[in-house]
Amino acid sequence: MTIAELATTLAGFAAFLTFIAAIISWVFRRYMNSVLSQLTKEYLSELKPNSGSSMRDEVKAIRSDLTDLKVDLASLEGKFDQHIKETSF
């Protein structure tokens, strides 16, 4: 086997490996794009309001309930303070 034959064989082998790597890369990119697209649809849909069933709607409801509880607590604190002042005389 001469150097020219060896170089030709190595070049052919390198071209074949490059072709295989390109195919694997293409398949992997398509698969990852598909997976990312599906994940994006699933998780981003949770961040958009949709009349009660998204995570964003739940967070808004919890925030509203928390605000109501704070108002009720402030009212009770005021009534308690007033009661203490009235009974301490």
MODELLER restraints for C-alpha pairs under 7 A, 6 or more apart:
rsr = mdl.restraints
at = mdl.atoms
rsr.add(forms.Gaussian(group=physical.xy_distance, feature=features.Distance(at['CA:46:A'], at['CA:54:A']), mean=4.77, stdev=0.5))
rsr.add(forms.Gaussian(group=physical.xy_distance, feature=features.Distance(at['CA:46:A'], at['CA:55:A']), mean=5.16, stdev=0.5))
rsr.add(forms.Gaussian(group=physical.xy_distance, feature=features.Distance(at['CA:46:A'], at['CA:56:A']), mean=6.52, stdev=0.5))
rsr.add(forms.Gaussian(group=physical.xy_distance, feature=features.Distance(at['CA:47:A'], at['CA:54:A']), mean=6.63, stdev=0.5))
rsr.add(forms.Gaussian(group=physical.xy_distance, feature=features.Distance(at['CA:47:A'], at['CA:55:A']), mean=6.12, stdev=0.5))
rsr.add(forms.Gaussian(group=physical.xy_distance, feature=features.Distance(at['CA:47:A'], at['CA:56:A']), mean=5.19, stdev=0.5))
rsr.add(forms.Gaussian(group=physical.xy_distance, feature=features.Distance(at['CA:48:A'], at['CA:54:A']), mean=6.74, stdev=0.5))
rsr.add(forms.Gaussian(group=physical.xy_distance, feature=features.Distance(at['CA:48:A'], at['CA:56:A']), mean=6.31, stdev=0.5))
rsr.add(forms.Gaussian(group=physical.xy_distance, feature=features.Distance(at['CA:49:A'], at['CA:56:A']), mean=5.88, stdev=0.5))
rsr.add(forms.Gaussian(group=physical.xy_distance, feature=features.Distance(at['CA:49:A'], at['CA:57:A']), mean=5.62, stdev=0.5))
rsr.add(forms.Gaussian(group=physical.xy_distance, feature=features.Distance(at['CA:52:A'], at['CA:58:A']), mean=6.80, stdev=0.5))
